[in-house]
């Protein structure tokens, strides 16, 4: 994706590298979180896959709002 940012469809299936770029984290962090079930992912054979719409919802759920 780098260099030629393409439009991401909400139900698009992403790789670890694509999720890492999308969230601006390292692929190693995404891999570790997937193994630890800290981020929603599916393991297909030896590969991890992520649905962008699920990652977006998960990210929104992680937001910390100040107490009012």
C-alpha positions as CSV (number, residue, x, y, z in Angstrom):
1,X,0.0,0.0,0.0
2,X,2.8,2.4,0.7
3,X,3.4,5.0,-1.9
4,X,0.1,4.3,-3.7
5,X,-2.5,4.6,-1.0
6,X,-5.5,2.7,-2.5
7,X,-9.1,3.1,-1.4
8,X,-9.9,0.5,1.3
9,X,-13.3,-1.0,1.1
10,X,-15.0,-1.5,4.5
11,X,-15.1,-5.3,4.1
12,X,-11.6,-5.6,2.6
13,X,-9.4,-8.3,3.9
14,X,-6.0,-7.0,5.1
15,X,-2.6,-8.6,5.8
16,X,-0.5,-8.0,8.8
17,X,1.6,-5.5,6.8
18,X,-1.5,-3.6,5.6
19,X,-3.0,-3.4,9.1
20,X,0.4,-2.3,10.5
21,X,0.6,0.5,7.9
22,X,-3.1,1.4,8.5
23,X,-2.6,1.7,12.2
24,X,0.9,3.1,12.0
25,X,2.4,0.3,14.0
26,X,5.0,-2.3,13.2
27,X,4.1,-5.6,11.6
28,X,5.7,-7.3,14.6
29,X,3.3,-5.6,17.0
30,X,0.3,-6.6,14.9
31,X,1.5,-10.2,14.7
32,X,2.1,-10.4,18.5
33,X,-1.4,-8.8,19.2
34,X,-3.0,-11.3,16.8
35,X,-1.4,-14.2,18.6
36,X,-2.4,-12.8,22.0
37,X,-6.0,-12.2,20.7
38,X,-5.6,-8.5,21.5
39,X,-6.7,-7.5,18.0
40,X,-9.5,-9.3,16.0
41,X,-7.9,-11.6,13.4
42,X,-8.3,-14.9,11.6
43,X,-5.5,-17.3,11.0
44,X,-5.7,-19.0,7.6
45,X,-3.0,-21.6,7.5
46,X,0.1,-19.8,8.5
47,X,-1.2,-16.4,7.6
48,X,-3.2,-13.8,9.6
49,X,-6.0,-11.9,8.0
50,X,-8.0,-8.9,9.2
51,X,-11.3,-7.3,8.0
52,X,-11.0,-3.6,7.8
53,X,-14.5,-2.9,9.2
54,X,-13.8,-5.0,12.2
55,X,-10.4,-3.3,12.8
56,X,-12.2,0.1,12.6
57,X,-14.8,-1.0,15.2
58,X,-12.1,-2.5,17.4
59,X,-10.1,0.8,17.2
60,X,-13.1,2.9,18.1
61,X,-13.7,0.6,21.1
62,X,-10.1,1.2,22.2
63,X,-10.6,5.0,22.4
64,X,-10.2,6.5,25.9
65,X,-12.5,9.3,26.6
66,X,-12.0,11.7,29.5
67,X,-14.5,11.3,32.4
68,X,-17.1,14.0,32.5
